[in-house]
């Protein structure tokens, strides 16, 4: 009797196993169809964390972050937003190389370097946060005795290496016939520049707001990035998005760009509300926040997608030429291995999302 009992038990076990396998196959097929449908619709069904690198700059990104607009816009997408603070674009590049960021803010000089050899970072530019005007400048201490750029020879000047400020400092030296080797240029992040300035360890700095505003109170401004732009050395604060995010989650990039466009619209239509958000984000009084914001050139979505700036993939904008000019200059400083062809930068900018922004009513 024991043998028949064992046979029945074995058959029952095999039957249950077969049913389990069938159930798994059906579930897998159903999951595959659901995933395919989700991918086709551009929706994000799986939980994900959107890692965003930001800097303390009085532009639209501060408004978006302070007001929580992105989190609100993504609440139905199963996306968690993680904001990570960086001190310079060089650090943002390092984070992208390590695979630690999906979206970041970096100046045009670091982005140019990122798109060039040897870095060749797989990212692209979907948005221009701002064109840098007087918000980035060269200042010297009142005690330094420096009255013009030629007087920088033999002096200590701080700037974050690889940043737009570093690029502009070198451009200013070149413009005035000063050999960079005659100046002791020190690699310092913004907070370190302010501390070194207060200790008397440096004679000057090329840096951006809000640290720049503090240095101006006890220093003299020699040249601004607006002055250099007029001479053909334009710099900007750019957004960079990983190619992976742009390809696999284009809908999320669009939502992010929409919020950035919304911030620019707020600044243009209600500067009081914009300045309150920027002030809260950067621990500034609203009046000071607005004054600093006005030192940047803000571009709306229509301007961004124009031929003058990002353009579209089928008709790349002229901003690619700006990056090429930056690369040419960086090569003279041995900051990159070689100057890429123009199409490298044309492929590195993408006005698709800016062009798709619905104009503010």
Secondary structure, DSSP 8 states (H G I E B T S, - for coil): -HHHHHHHHHHHHHHHHHHHHHHHHHHHHHHHHHHHHHHHHT---S-EEEEEEE---SSHHHHHHHHTHHHHHTTTTTEEEEEEE-SSHHHHHHHHHTT--SEEEEEHHHHHHHHSTTT--SEEEEEEEEEESTTEEEEEETTS---SGGGGTT-EEEE-TTSHHHHHHHHHHHHTT--GGGSEEEE--HHHHHHHHHHT--SEEEEETTHHHHHHTTEEEEEEHHHHHHTT---EEEEEEEHHHHHH-HHHHHHHHHHHHHHHHHHHH-HHHHHHHHHHHHT--HHHHHHHHTTEE---HHHHTSTTTTEETTEE-THHHHHHHHHHHHHHTTSSSS---HHHHHHHB--HHHHTS----
